[in-house]
């Protein structure tokens, strides 16, 4: 299975429209296979099969990052809710302070009503609503 996955892994790993992942996550997560077993198998594969070597090494890099993240999580169990670096504790990331799009460029953005929030806040709110709907990024389509 590793040989089959490794052949195209480097090209397809970050493409959500393809089945290019290693498909090893569930087996790793539930302990059916250890990271060491996979690492050793991928090392042998890279040495024996030149066509799968780049993909095998790419999977090995992802495996190293996975274990690094699990190690961080083990030593900092609260990092899901607390900043790992305390200097970011006072970092204002609740709302954008500078907006690139204007309210007219955001789909569904409403003009502020008299007596409502300031125009700047209305613009921020419209941007946040558009962001929640996934309407602030690039629009592109896959080639047919």
Buried (B, 14 or more C-beta within 10 A) or exposed (E): EBBEBBBBBBEBBEEEEEEBBBEBEEBBEEEEEEBEEBBEBBEEBBEEBEEBBBBBBBBBEBBEEBBEEEEEEEEEEEEEEEEEEEEEEEEEEEEEEEBEBEBEEBEEBEEBEEEEEEEEEBBBBBBBBBEEEEBBEEEEEEEE
